[in-house]
C-alpha cells in the first residue's frame, strides 16, 4: 500500500566483507523511518544478501536473494530467503536452495501477491525457469520452462497473480555475430507457461537493464541504456537520433485470443544526456498510473525534488523521474 519499503544493501559489511543486509522502512505520519535491518543468521563473505528483494503488495512477505554458496566452477549457486510479517515484526520463514541439485539459480523474482517464485537457473549448458508456488506453508514445484539464455541478474517480471511473465532469454545470433537480445513474453495457461511473443533488443550484454509489470499485468515496460530513440520526455512515435540517452518502452496488455502487448509511448528523461543510464531501474504503482524510472548516471548537482536539470556538476549522482 506504499507504506513499506525494502532496500537491499548487498555490499554491506566489512567483517565478513560484502555479507549484505536489507533495510526495512515504514511510512508514518512523521514520514519514513527505519524499522529493522535484516541479515543472515550466519553472515558469509561475498554472500551479497540483498542482491535482489521483492515485497508483496500487502507488505507481509519479503523475498531476499543472496549469491552464495559457489559451486566447483566458482559460479554463484544462490539462495532465496523468505520472511513474513504476521504482526509488526519480521520473522524468517524459510531459506530455499535451488530446486534441482547442481543448478545455479542466483536470480529469483516473487509475484506481488507473495505466492509465486520464478528462478532463472543454469545446469551445465542448459537453462530453465523454475516455478514454485506457496501452498499453505510449503513452497511447491509446479512448472519448468526451458529458456535460451542465462546470466546473473537475469531480468524477469511477474504480474500480481503470476499469470504473465517476461524473461530475458539470451541473444539471437546471426552469421556467427553476437545478435540481438531476446525477451520472452509468456502467459500461464493450463498449468504451464505458454510463449506469446519475443521482443528483440540490442546486442549489449546489459540489455534490457530492467523489465516490470504493474500489479494487474495490464502495463509493462522494458528499458534500454543505449537507446537511439530521439526526443525527450514522453514520445508518441519513435525516431532514430538519440545518443545513448536511455529510454523506457511501454506496452499495454490486449486480451485477444492470443494475448499480446501493444506498444505505447516511449518515455525518456526530460533532459536526456549521453550515458545517463536512464532505465537502470523502474517501477509501476500498483494501478499502473505512476511510473518511476531511475537514471544512475544523471550528473545534476540538484538535491531533493526537481532543481536544475541542466546541471552536470555532480558526476553519476543519479536521479529518479516520475511520470
Secondary structure per residue as TSV (DSSP state, phi and psi in degrees):
chain	resnum	aa	ss	phi	psi
A	1	X	-	360.0	13.2
A	2	X	-	82.6	6.0
A	3	X	S	-100.6	-2.6
A	4	X	E	-127.4	149.6
A	5	X	E	-145.6	131.4
A	6	X	E	-114.6	128.7
A	7	X	E	-123.0	117.1
A	8	X	E	-80.4	139.0
A	9	X	E	-130.2	74.1
A	10	X	T	-65.8	-20.0
A	11	X	T	-92.9	6.4
A	12	X	-	-64.9	140.1
A	13	X	-	107.5	141.7
A	14	X	B	-119.6	-21.2
A	15	X	T	-145.1	87.1
A	16	X	T	-81.3	155.9
A	17	X	B	-72.1	141.4
A	18	X	T	55.8	34.8
A	19	X	-	-70.2	-33.7
A	20	X	B	95.3	159.5
A	21	X	E	-160.2	164.8
A	22	X	E	-131.2	129.1
A	23	X	E	-99.4	131.0
A	24	X	E	-109.6	124.2
A	25	X	E	-116.9	152.9
A	26	X	E	-131.6	147.1
A	27	X	E	-102.1	121.7
A	28	X	E	-120.2	-164.6
A	29	X	T	-64.7	-25.6
A	30	X	T	-95.1	5.0
A	31	X	E	108.1	-160.2
A	32	X	E	-84.4	140.9
A	33	X	E	-143.7	148.5
A	34	X	E	-74.3	125.0
A	35	X	E	-92.1	-48.2
A	36	X	E	-162.4	164.3
A	37	X	E	-120.8	127.0
A	38	X	E	-98.9	136.9
A	39	X	-	-139.6	155.1
A	40	X	-	-63.9	152.4
A	41	X	S	-59.0	-36.4
A	42	X	S	-125.1	93.2
A	43	X	-	-58.8	139.0
A	44	X	-	-125.6	136.2
A	45	X	T	-57.3	133.2
A	46	X	T	63.2	20.5
A	47	X	-	-69.2	-31.4
A	48	X	-	55.3	46.6
A	49	X	B	-56.8	124.2
A	50	X	T	99.7	10.0
A	51	X	S	-51.2	-39.8
A	52	X	E	-147.9	152.0
A	53	X	E	-137.1	146.6
A	54	X	E	-137.6	133.2
A	55	X	E	-115.8	138.5
A	56	X	-	-65.7	157.6
A	57	X	T	-64.0	-29.4
A	58	X	T	-84.9	1.4
A	59	X	S	70.5	20.9
A	60	X	-	-109.2	-14.1
A	61	X	E	-131.2	136.3
A	62	X	E	-130.8	129.7
A	63	X	E	-106.0	130.3
A	64	X	E	-125.2	127.9
A	65	X	E	-99.9	146.2
A	66	X	E	-136.5	162.5
A	67	X	-	-95.1	-31.5
A	68	X	-	-77.2	159.5
A	69	X	-	-81.7	174.7
A	70	X	B	-95.8	149.8
A	71	X	-	-89.6	-174.4
A	72	X	T	-62.3	-23.8
A	73	X	T	-87.5	0.0
A	74	X	S	83.0	14.3
A	75	X	-	-96.0	147.4
A	76	X	B	-70.4	128.2
A	77	X	-	-82.5	-42.0
A	78	X	-	86.9	147.7
A	79	X	E	-139.5	153.8
A	80	X	E	-119.1	122.3
A	81	X	E	-107.0	126.1
A	82	X	E	-109.5	131.9
A	83	X	E	-122.3	149.0
A	84	X	E	-128.6	156.4
A	85	X	-	-130.0	80.6
A	86	X	S	-68.5	-27.3
A	87	X	S	-124.9	-116.9
A	88	X	S	-106.5	-4.4
A	89	X	S	-115.8	135.3
A	90	X	-	-76.6	137.0
A	91	X	E	-128.9	138.7
A	92	X	E	-68.1	130.1
A	93	X	E	-99.7	-55.3
A	94	X	E	-163.0	152.3
A	95	X	E	-115.9	125.5
A	96	X	E	-107.6	129.8
A	97	X	E	-89.6	167.9
A	98	X	-	-51.4	140.5
A	99	X	S	-61.2	-40.6
A	100	X	S	-97.8	125.6
A	101	X	T	-59.3	133.4
A	102	X	T	94.2	-12.3
A	103	X	-	-74.4	152.5
A	104	X	E	-106.4	117.3
A	105	X	E	-134.3	63.7
A	106	X	E	-75.2	-16.6
A	107	X	E	-115.1	120.5
A	108	X	E	-135.8	138.1
A	109	X	E	-117.7	150.2
A	110	X	E	-118.5	137.0
A	111	X	-	-66.1	156.0
A	112	X	T	-75.7	-6.9
A	113	X	T	-87.1	-2.2
A	114	X	S	73.2	17.3
A	115	X	-	-111.1	-8.8
A	116	X	E	-136.5	139.0
A	117	X	E	-120.1	137.7
A	118	X	E	-121.2	123.6
A	119	X	E	-113.5	128.1
A	120	X	E	-88.5	120.5
A	121	X	E	-127.8	152.1
A	122	X	E	-123.9	135.5
A	123	X	E	-132.4	99.1
A	124	X	T	65.2	-120.2
A	125	X	T	-102.3	8.9
A	126	X	E	-111.3	152.1
A	127	X	E	-129.3	147.4
A	128	X	E	-154.9	154.8
A	129	X	E	-106.4	122.7
A	130	X	E	-103.4	128.5
A	131	X	E	-107.3	127.2
A	132	X	E	-119.6	141.9
A	133	X	E	-122.4	146.2
A	134	X	E	-85.8	118.9
A	135	X	E	-120.9	109.3
A	136	X	T	66.7	-123.1
A	137	X	T	-102.3	3.0
A	138	X	E	-107.7	147.7
A	139	X	E	-98.3	120.4
A	140	X	E	-115.8	134.3
A	141	X	E	-70.6	128.2
A	142	X	E	-125.2	-18.3
A	143	X	E	-162.7	156.3
A	144	X	E	-126.0	137.2
A	145	X	E	-128.6	109.9
A	146	X	E	-64.3	132.7
A	147	X	E	-125.8	164.0
A	148	X	S	-100.2	0.1
A	149	X	-	-155.1	164.1
A	150	X	-	-155.3	143.0
A	151	X	-	-160.8	154.6
A	152	X	T	-66.3	130.4
A	153	X	T	83.5	25.3
A	154	X	-	-55.5	132.6
A	155	X	-	-80.2	125.8
A	156	X	E	-143.7	154.3
A	157	X	E	-143.8	140.1
A	158	X	E	-125.9	147.2
A	159	X	-	-82.9	-179.4
A	160	X	T	-58.2	-44.4
A	161	X	T	-98.1	10.2
A	162	X	S	56.6	47.7
A	163	X	-	-106.1	-11.1
A	164	X	E	-133.6	136.7
A	165	X	E	-137.2	129.9
A	166	X	E	-115.4	134.7
A	167	X	E	-147.0	137.2
A	168	X	E	-65.1	135.2
A	169	X	E	-127.8	32.8
A	170	X	E	83.9	-153.5
A	171	X	E	-126.0	155.3
A	172	X	E	-99.1	110.6
A	173	X	E	-91.5	142.2
A	174	X	E	-132.7	130.0
A	175	X	T	61.7	28.6
A	176	X	T	79.5	-0.3
A	177	X	E	-91.3	155.8
A	178	X	E	-66.3	124.3
A	179	X	E	-100.2	-169.7
A	180	X	E	-74.4	146.5
A	181	X	E	-68.0	151.5
A	182	X	E	-118.8	135.1
A	183	X	E	-119.7	115.1
A	184	X	E	-85.2	135.8
A	185	X	E	-111.9	119.1
A	186	X	E	-124.6	156.6
A	187	X	E	-131.0	153.2
A	188	X	E	-87.2	118.8
A	189	X	E	-139.6	126.2
A	190	X	T	50.9	43.7
A	191	X	T	79.9	17.9
A	192	X	E	-153.9	162.2
A	193	X	E	-85.8	128.6
A	194	X	E	-116.7	129.9
A	195	X	E	-72.9	128.6
A	196	X	E	-94.2	-46.2
A	197	X	E	-166.8	166.6
A	198	X	E	-120.8	142.1
A	199	X	E	-106.2	126.9
A	200	X	E	-91.8	135.5
A	201	X	-	-117.4	-145.7
A	202	X	-	-101.4	-174.7
A	203	X	S	-99.0	15.7
A	204	X	-	-80.0	137.6
A	205	X	T	-60.2	-22.2
A	206	X	T	-80.7	-10.5
A	207	X	-	-74.1	140.3
A	208	X	S	-84.8	140.2
A	209	X	S	-58.2	-32.8
A	210	X	-	-152.0	148.7
A	211	X	E	-138.4	133.5
A	212	X	E	-150.9	153.9
A	213	X	E	-113.3	161.9
A	214	X	-	-82.5	-179.9
A	215	X	T	-59.7	-45.4
A	216	X	T	-78.6	-13.3
A	217	X	S	81.3	8.0
A	218	X	S	-76.7	-28.4
A	219	X	E	-119.1	138.4
A	220	X	E	-141.4	159.5
A	221	X	E	-156.0	151.0
A	222	X	E	-132.8	157.6
A	223	X	E	-119.2	164.9
A	224	X	E	-145.8	111.3
A	225	X	T	-55.0	-41.2
A	226	X	T	-100.9	24.7
A	227	X	-	-53.4	136.7
A	228	X	-	-99.8	9.7
A	229	X	B	-67.3	130.1
A	230	X	-	-82.0	164.3
A	231	X	S	101.4	-175.7
A	232	X	S	-145.0	153.1
A	233	X	S	73.8	-142.2
A	234	X	E	-92.2	121.5
A	235	X	E	-116.6	116.1
A	236	X	S	-72.0	-24.5
A	237	X	S	-141.3	136.2
A	238	X	-	-87.4	132.7
A	239	X	-	-132.5	145.5
A	240	X	B	-71.4	156.5
A	241	X	-	141.5	-8.5
A	242	X	-	-76.0	158.2
A	243	X	-	-123.9	76.9
A	244	X	S	52.4	45.0
A	245	X	-	-82.0	-27.9
A	246	X	-	89.1	147.0
A	247	X	E	-159.1	158.7
A	248	X	E	-117.8	130.7
A	249	X	E	-107.3	117.6
A	250	X	E	-99.8	149.1
A	251	X	E	-137.6	152.7
A	252	X	E	-120.1	130.7
A	253	X	E	-69.2	132.2
A	254	X	E	-117.7	113.0
A	255	X	-	-80.5	65.6
A	256	X	S	-85.9	-178.6
A	257	X	S	-56.3	-42.4
A	258	X	S	-107.5	103.9
A	259	X	-	-55.3	141.7
A	260	X	E	-144.8	167.5
A	261	X	E	-119.0	125.5
A	262	X	E	-94.9	132.4
A	263	X	E	-59.2	143.0
A	264	X	E	-118.6	-177.8
A	265	X	E	-56.9	148.2
A	266	X	E	-84.9	143.5
A	267	X	E	-113.9	128.3
A	268	X	-	-126.3	170.3
A	269	X	-	-64.9	149.4
A	270	X	T	-69.0	-16.1
A	271	X	T	-131.4	60.2
A	272	X	-	-61.9	142.4
A	273	X	-	-145.9	161.3
A	274	X	T	-59.0	125.4
A	275	X	T	52.6	44.2
A	276	X	-	-81.3	-6.4
A	277	X	-	56.0	40.6
A	278	X	E	-62.1	124.7
A	279	X	E	105.3	8.5
A	280	X	E	-59.4	-32.6
A	281	X	E	-153.2	159.4
A	282	X	E	-159.6	163.7
A	283	X	E	-158.9	145.2
A	284	X	E	-98.5	150.2
A	285	X	-	-68.6	165.1
A	286	X	T	-55.9	-38.8
A	287	X	T	-90.0	2.0
A	288	X	S	76.7	9.0
A	289	X	S	-92.8	-12.1
A	290	X	-	-124.2	135.1
A	291	X	E	-129.5	123.4
A	292	X	E	-113.9	135.2
A	293	X	E	-130.6	129.8
A	294	X	E	-92.1	144.5
A	295	X	E	-128.0	93.0
A	296	X	T	-68.5	-18.8
A	297	X	T	-102.1	8.1
A	298	X	-	-59.6	135.1
A	299	X	-	-105.5	6.9
A	300	X	-	-66.2	141.7
A	301	X	-	-87.5	1.4
A	302	X	-	-64.0	148.8
A	303	X	-	-120.0	157.1
A	304	X	S	71.9	-140.8
A	305	X	S	-99.3	131.9
A	306	X	S	59.0	-140.8
A	307	X	-	105.3	-162.4
A	308	X	-	-82.5	100.8
A	309	X	T	-72.0	-21.1
A	310	X	T	-82.5	-9.6
A	311	X	-	-66.8	141.9
A	312	X	-	-130.9	37.6
A	313	X	-	-99.0	3.1
A	314	X	S	-138.1	89.4
A	315	X	T	-59.7	128.1
A	316	X	T	56.0	33.0
A	317	X	-	-74.4	-24.0
A	318	X	-	86.3	160.2
A	319	X	E	-160.6	161.4
A	320	X	E	-123.5	132.7
A	321	X	E	-110.5	135.0
A	322	X	E	-111.3	138.1
A	323	X	-	-130.6	360.0
